[in-house]
């Protein structure tokens, strides 16, 4: 991924004031991520690992967000009038939330590639002529005219920075938007990680796509136990996954790797095996588009199985009617919340970002969350390990203003179809 834009954007909501390029823009994307990741000296082993992750994370990581929006919306009790602040990531869930008609969604992300993706998704919903066109663009693989649809319907309305991102050419002269003519979901760090998983399994004689022939959960489990599970006992795979860099493709920085490994038997192979088992065995394939992406490397066709909410035909009119309620912000979440008035946010979605944070950063974040939260506000997040990471790290004077919903959190964790997280957590603001 390139680290340079031709223009720097001073950003206010969805509006831009353009300035001339400056030399420090070359590394700005990596620096913004680095501020969130760096916890060790640059020349230490841990510091080098953190800086490699920040460099990789400055490009496209998540072509698809890997959190279950159905669980999110149920846990948030999301409804009309709610004011939402969320981390943007791949943008799928933002559009799903619009099915509940909240008053406003502020989507924040440090990653410039994710910002460009989210801005394009909003314009695609606004500008593509029909729901079928939207599905072909974001849901179907090998649709060779998607880049032409971009040129005709989306590009004229896209901000200059995002447009430059999608129209940048690689060394072969192919524009980045061309990935939508093939299979966008096989790109980005996550797409490459899944592809590497398939290649590794095939090296050991197993084709993960074989699970798609299963007709029920029993057959899914049989395929996992007989075909996939033994791969994780291979010494080579255990050795490879013991390296922190092996999970950078999942967007897992070194600090989160250390948290993730605590939920297994001390080896990362055992943790990954348990998470893949949930993805493969706990939900019928016809209800889990995360499993389709992991194993079939595509989304199902309409009517074949469940799709992300924003690609389901029955949600199209509602999402399109609410699309102007979303604002995308290229910003640090703590700094963004600091600019909000007290009591003006009803729902917060933090994804797994807190796994990256130091104690100081966590306390700064929850100070702003607590200040900006309305009475009864809800915060949801996920963690690599099973327990909530807040007790003992965030000030009790802050946490005492929130109720942790322990039983509900366990239930939502079990029902999260994305399956890769150790825990889902829900906090509710107490009355003053």
C-alpha positions as MATLAB code, in Angstrom:
seq = 'XXXXXXXXXXXXXXXXXXXXXXXXXXXXXXXXXXXXXXXXXXXXXXXXXXXXXXXXXXXXXXXXXXXXXXXXXXXXXXXXXXXXXXXXXXXXXXXXXXXXXXXXXXXXXXXXXXXXXXXXXXXXXXXXXXXXXXXXXXXXXXXXXXXXXXXXXXXXXXXXXXXXXXXXXXXXXXXXXXXXXXXXXXXXXXXXXXXXXXXXXXXXXXXXXXXXXXXXXXXXXXXXXXXXXXXXXXXXXXXXXXXXXXXXXXXXXXXXXXXXXXXXXXXXXXXXXXXXXXXXXXXXXXXXXXXXXXXXXXXXXXXXXXXXXXXXXXXXXXXXXXXXXXXXXXXXXXXXXXXXXXXXXXXXXXXXXXXXXXXXXXXXXXXXXXXXXXXXXXXXXXXXXXXXXXXXXXXXXXXXXXXXXXXXXXXXXXXXXXXXXXXXXXXXXXXX';
ca = [
       0.000    0.000    0.000;
       1.233    3.468   -0.851;
       1.858    5.885    2.001;
       1.341    9.096    0.030;
      -1.695   11.141   -0.934;
      -1.532   14.096   -3.362;
      -3.626   16.222   -1.021;
      -3.929   16.535    2.719;
      -7.450   16.765    4.063;
      -8.484   18.870    7.008;
     -11.540   16.952    8.004;
     -14.785   18.209    9.524;
     -17.419   15.474    9.473;
     -17.914   14.612    5.825;
     -16.511   17.920    4.554;
     -12.951   18.619    3.441;
     -10.753   21.688    3.255;
      -7.905   20.759    0.918;
      -4.337   21.895    1.484;
      -1.098   21.386   -0.440;
       0.863   18.238    0.203;
       3.684   18.344    2.725;
       6.619   15.999    3.112;
       5.471   14.551    6.415;
       2.371   13.131    4.703;
       4.516   10.305    3.361;
       4.520    8.545    6.716;
       1.435   10.071    8.293;
      -0.712    6.971    7.908;
       1.828    4.763    9.651;
       2.410    7.349   12.363;
      -1.278    7.603   13.232;
      -1.514    3.850   13.719;
       1.826    3.820   15.500;
       0.565    6.224   18.137;
      -2.025    3.617   19.072;
       0.322    0.623   18.931;
       3.795    1.605   20.160;
       4.459    0.568   23.743;
       8.165   -0.356   23.628;
      11.480    1.142   22.551;
      12.006    1.213   18.789;
      15.116   -0.983   18.775;
      13.832   -3.577   21.219;
      12.486   -6.882   19.898;
       8.952   -5.928   20.967;
       9.360   -2.429   19.549;
      10.435   -3.732   16.140;
       7.429   -6.053   16.091;
       5.098   -3.158   16.930;
       6.554   -0.999   14.160;
       6.234   -3.764   11.594;
       2.585   -4.148   12.575;
       1.973   -0.381   12.335;
       3.499   -0.336    8.847;
       1.308   -3.217    7.663;
      -1.795   -1.816    9.366;
      -1.438    1.520    7.560;
      -2.848   -0.141    4.413;
      -6.139   -1.953    3.903;
      -6.620   -4.542    6.640;
     -10.317   -5.445    6.744;
     -12.221   -5.636    3.438;
     -15.020   -6.978    5.660;
     -15.502   -6.119    9.318;
     -15.247   -9.300   11.378;
     -17.805   -8.550   14.122;
     -21.395   -9.788   14.070;
     -23.767   -6.809   13.650;
     -26.846   -8.811   14.655;
     -25.313   -9.379   18.088;
     -24.229   -5.740   18.219;
     -27.706   -4.375   17.522;
     -29.390   -6.696   20.010;
     -26.880   -5.900   22.752;
     -27.192   -2.158   22.121;
     -30.998   -2.321   21.920;
     -30.375   -0.009   18.994;
     -33.341    2.047   17.874;
     -34.660    5.293   16.504;
     -33.139    8.453   17.909;
     -29.950    6.873   19.207;
     -26.672    8.715   18.672;
     -23.899    6.228   17.941;
     -20.107    6.435   17.953;
     -18.286    3.454   16.465;
     -14.944    2.454   15.053;
     -15.431    2.219   11.289;
     -13.249   -0.733   10.194;
     -14.635   -2.229    6.961;
     -17.941   -0.384    7.225;
     -20.345   -3.337    6.902;
     -21.736   -2.900   10.404;
     -22.292    0.845   10.078;
     -24.682    0.163    7.224;
     -26.322   -2.667    9.176;
     -27.004   -0.290   12.082;
     -28.953    1.963    9.716;
     -31.657   -0.712    9.541;
     -32.618    0.417   13.070;
     -32.826    4.094   12.032;
     -30.569    5.697   14.672;
     -30.428    9.498   14.634;
     -26.709    9.663   13.816;
     -23.672    7.431   13.450;
     -20.179    8.880   13.826;
     -17.689    6.335   12.470;
     -14.060    6.908   13.473;
     -10.896    5.209   12.238;
      -7.143    5.817   12.224;
      -6.627    3.821    9.045;
      -6.830    5.958    5.896;
      -7.600    2.935    3.704;
     -10.610    2.094    5.862;
     -11.743    5.724    5.645;
     -11.560    5.551    1.836;
     -13.518    2.280    1.848;
     -16.227    3.656    4.137;
     -16.625    6.842    2.132;
     -16.950    4.827   -1.059;
     -19.559    2.546    0.527;
     -21.683    5.512    1.512;
     -21.540    6.951   -1.998;
     -22.252    3.526   -3.505;
     -25.448    3.238   -1.459;
     -26.432    6.766   -2.489;
     -25.489    6.618   -6.159;
     -25.682    3.093   -7.594;
     -28.982    2.756   -9.468;
     -30.424   -0.295   -7.696;
     -30.035   -2.856   -4.935;
     -28.861   -5.367   -7.517;
     -26.047   -3.019   -8.509;
     -25.047   -2.624   -4.858;
     -24.933   -6.397   -4.408;
     -22.894   -6.895   -7.560;
     -20.400   -4.288   -6.382;
     -19.903   -5.481   -2.782;
     -21.359   -8.985   -2.722;
     -20.534  -10.777   -5.962;
     -17.122  -12.032   -7.079;
     -15.804  -11.725  -10.641;
     -18.090   -8.907  -11.783;
     -15.832   -7.339  -14.367;
     -17.794   -4.111  -14.856;
     -17.769   -2.936  -11.213;
     -14.922   -0.524  -11.874;
     -16.990    0.976  -14.700;
     -19.897    1.424  -12.301;
     -17.484    3.165   -9.955;
     -16.375    5.560  -12.697;
     -19.913    6.397  -13.789;
     -21.864    6.541  -10.534;
     -19.525    6.797   -7.531;
     -16.303    8.597   -8.469;
     -17.876   11.948   -9.455;
     -19.313   12.272   -5.929;
     -16.340   10.966   -3.927;
     -14.042   13.290   -1.986;
     -10.623   13.871   -3.653;
      -8.558   11.953   -1.074;
     -10.709    8.810   -1.227;
     -10.958    9.041   -4.997;
      -7.197    9.214   -5.278;
      -6.886    6.136   -3.072;
      -9.149    4.038   -5.315;
      -7.716    5.339   -8.578;
      -4.041    4.990   -7.656;
      -2.283    2.634  -10.082;
       0.092   -0.159   -9.147;
       3.328   -1.040  -10.929;
       1.322   -2.849  -13.619;
      -0.800    0.226  -14.285;
      -3.943   -1.292  -12.762;
      -6.091    0.965  -10.610;
      -6.808   -0.101   -7.052;
     -10.572   -0.001   -7.741;
      -9.964   -2.914  -10.117;
     -10.045   -5.340   -7.182;
     -13.841   -5.021   -7.271;
     -13.790   -6.542  -10.753;
     -12.381   -9.718   -9.193;
     -12.915  -10.498   -5.498;
     -12.367   -7.605   -3.125;
     -12.566   -9.897   -0.084;
      -9.416  -11.725   -1.086;
      -7.464   -8.490   -0.644;
      -6.232   -6.599    2.409;
      -4.315   -8.198    5.251;
      -7.351  -10.235    6.300;
      -7.902  -11.587    2.794;
      -4.239  -12.526    2.492;
      -4.314  -14.189    5.915;
      -7.301  -16.344    4.948;
      -5.603  -17.224    1.662;
      -2.486  -18.267    3.562;
      -4.641  -20.419    5.836;
      -6.059  -22.200    2.798;
      -2.604  -22.725    1.322;
      -1.299  -24.082    4.620;
      -4.187  -26.518    4.949;
      -3.721  -27.685    1.354;
      -0.019  -28.191    2.046;
      -1.135  -30.716    4.662;
      -3.620  -32.302    2.246;
      -6.839  -30.568    3.383;
      -9.087  -28.253    1.362;
     -11.026  -26.042    3.825;
     -13.653  -25.330    1.159;
     -14.774  -28.941    1.498;
     -16.853  -27.996    4.534;
     -19.226  -26.134    2.221;
     -20.586  -29.521    1.110;
     -21.928  -30.163    4.620;
     -25.718  -30.322    4.792;
     -26.098  -29.730    8.526;
     -24.146  -28.890   11.677;
     -23.390  -32.572   12.304;
     -21.616  -32.845    8.965;
     -19.845  -29.540    9.592;
     -18.475  -30.891   12.874;
     -17.441  -34.167   11.275;
     -15.454  -32.290    8.628;
     -13.788  -30.138   11.261;
     -12.848  -33.074   13.499;
     -11.595  -35.284   10.686;
     -10.017  -32.762    8.334;
      -9.275  -29.399    9.915;
      -8.514  -30.158   13.565;
      -5.505  -32.436   12.873;
      -3.753  -29.619   10.983;
      -3.345  -27.697   14.229;
      -1.350  -30.554   15.749;
       1.367  -30.252   13.101;
       4.683  -29.087   14.526;
       5.332  -26.729   11.632;
       2.046  -24.902   12.178;
       2.642  -24.705   15.934;
       6.048  -23.188   15.291;
       4.746  -20.682   12.723;
       1.871  -19.464   14.892;
       4.191  -19.019   17.868;
       5.565  -15.966   16.013;
       3.590  -12.808   16.741;
       3.902  -11.610   13.157;
       1.940  -14.674   12.007;
      -1.314  -13.035   13.164;
      -0.719   -9.548   11.805;
      -3.014  -10.521    8.933;
      -5.889  -10.764   11.413;
      -5.115   -7.221   12.550;
      -3.755   -8.547   15.839;
      -0.890   -6.393   17.186;
       1.764   -7.804   19.546;
      -0.031   -6.674   22.726;
      -3.244   -8.382   21.625;
      -1.328  -11.548   20.717;
      -0.142  -11.747   24.333;
      -3.733  -11.414   25.539;
      -5.067  -13.936   23.034;
      -2.625  -16.685   23.966;
      -3.798  -16.651   27.606;
      -7.105  -18.236   26.555;
      -5.532  -21.485   25.343;
      -3.093  -24.096   26.635;
      -0.132  -21.794   26.121;
       0.135  -22.283   22.355;
      -1.426  -20.074   19.720;
      -2.250  -23.140   17.627;
      -4.681  -24.316   20.325;
      -6.350  -20.905   20.484;
      -6.797  -20.734   16.712;
      -8.107  -24.288   16.655;
     -10.780  -23.449   19.247;
     -11.847  -20.280   17.425;
     -12.015  -22.048   14.053;
     -14.033  -24.853   15.645;
     -16.665  -22.332   16.740;
     -16.772  -20.788   13.267;
     -17.041  -24.191   11.585;
     -19.352  -25.994   13.986;
     -21.536  -23.706   16.101;
     -23.738  -22.142   13.407;
     -25.407  -23.551   10.281;
     -23.576  -22.449    7.152;
     -26.758  -21.017    5.715;
     -26.878  -18.510    8.596;
     -23.222  -17.509    8.767;
     -21.678  -15.355    6.062;
     -18.449  -15.177    8.099;
     -17.984  -18.908    7.516;
     -18.660  -18.411    3.801;
     -15.855  -15.882    3.585;
     -13.489  -18.040    5.638;
     -14.121  -21.320    3.830;
     -15.688  -20.533    0.423;
     -13.796  -17.218   -0.008;
     -16.973  -15.435   -1.141;
     -20.445  -14.389   -0.058;
     -23.419  -16.576   -0.951;
     -25.653  -15.581   -3.815;
     -29.035  -14.047   -2.902;
     -31.299  -16.840   -1.690;
     -28.385  -19.243   -1.224;
     -27.676  -18.272    2.408;
     -27.675  -15.261    4.729;
     -25.852  -12.131    3.586;
     -24.531   -9.122    5.507;
     -27.515   -6.949    6.435;
     -26.575   -4.144    4.061;
     -26.648   -6.551    1.104;
     -30.036   -8.079    1.917;
     -32.686   -6.816   -0.476;
     -35.319   -6.212    2.197;
     -33.028   -3.725    4.003;
     -32.095   -1.656    0.960;
     -34.750    1.074    1.088;
     -34.269    1.655    4.828;
     -30.483    1.874    4.563;
     -30.595    4.169    1.551;
     -33.145    6.394    3.251;
     -30.915    6.703    6.326;
     -27.532    6.984    4.614;
     -27.136   10.711    5.328;
     -27.153    9.961    9.057;
     -23.572    8.625    8.860;
     -20.434   10.771    9.176;
     -16.939    9.326    8.660;
     -14.016   10.769   10.640;
     -10.299   10.093   10.154;
      -9.383   10.607   13.797;
      -8.216    9.138   17.073;
     -11.269    7.935   19.013;
     -10.249    9.538   22.310;
      -9.580   12.885   20.645;
     -12.831   12.653   18.697;
     -14.863   12.054   21.861;
     -13.057   14.946   23.560;
     -14.711   17.223   21.011;
     -18.209   15.978   21.890;
     -20.497   17.697   24.379;
     -21.319   15.919   27.633;
     -24.188   13.432   27.526;
     -24.556   13.422   23.733;
     -23.769    9.779   22.867;
     -26.155    6.872   23.477;
     -24.240    3.913   22.031;
     -20.500    3.176   21.732;
     -18.967    0.338   19.663;
     -15.253   -0.139   20.387;
     -14.641   -3.389   18.454;
     -11.437   -4.917   19.919;
      -9.435   -1.672   19.949;
      -8.932   -1.704   23.725;
      -6.755   -4.795   23.452;
      -4.172   -2.482   21.888;
      -4.223    0.072   24.687;
      -2.066    0.879   27.687;
      -3.672    1.567   31.056;
      -3.269    5.317   30.513;
      -5.007    5.103   27.154;
      -7.842    3.013   28.595;
      -8.439    5.521   31.383;
      -8.359    8.427   28.934;
     -10.868    6.621   26.698;
     -13.269    5.754   29.505;
     -13.040    9.251   30.933;
     -14.342   10.564   27.613;
     -16.892    7.775   27.220;
     -18.254    8.435   30.708;
     -18.377   12.193   30.142;
     -20.128   11.988   26.759;
     -22.480    9.110   27.648;
     -26.178    9.786   28.147;
     -28.039    8.113   31.006;
     -28.562    4.466   30.097;
     -25.894    4.593   27.370;
     -24.483    1.261   26.261;
     -20.898    0.329   25.388;
     -20.029   -2.878   23.564;
     -16.624   -4.287   22.726;
     -14.803   -7.534   22.091;
     -11.602   -8.958   23.543;
      -9.118  -11.564   22.395;
      -9.197  -13.255   25.802;
     -12.474  -14.152   27.509;
     -12.681  -11.740   30.486;
     -13.324   -8.026   30.281;
      -9.979   -6.235   30.398;
     -11.285   -3.189   32.291;
     -11.312   -4.297   35.979;
      -7.985   -3.535   37.604;
      -6.883   -1.342   34.711;
      -9.530    1.385   34.525;
     -10.115    3.588   37.562;
     -12.861    2.334   39.880;
     -14.247    5.883   40.008;
     -15.020    5.488   36.310;
     -16.149    1.856   36.298;
     -18.442    2.470   39.291;
     -20.569    4.581   36.948;
     -21.221    1.549   34.735;
     -22.948   -1.812   35.187;
     -21.276   -4.788   33.549;
     -23.885   -7.150   32.096;
     -22.133  -10.430   32.842;
     -24.782  -12.983   31.846;
     -25.837  -11.061   28.765;
     -22.194  -10.694   27.726;
     -21.673  -14.449   27.963;
     -24.801  -15.073   25.904;
     -23.780  -12.601   23.205;
     -20.280  -14.101   23.119;
     -21.750  -17.533   22.424;
     -23.986  -16.195   19.651;
     -21.362  -14.087   17.865;
     -21.114  -15.735   14.441;
     -17.716  -14.177   13.689;
     -16.344  -16.625   16.274;
     -12.770  -15.318   16.524;
     -13.042  -13.362   19.783;
     -12.737  -14.680   23.302;
     -15.337  -12.367   24.784;
     -18.143   -9.946   23.952;
     -18.778   -7.317   26.632;
     -21.670   -4.989   27.425;
     -21.582   -2.067   29.868;
     -24.623    0.107   30.691;
     -24.378    3.634   32.186;
     -25.948    3.941   35.611;
     -28.357    6.770   36.429;
     -26.589    9.756   37.955;
];
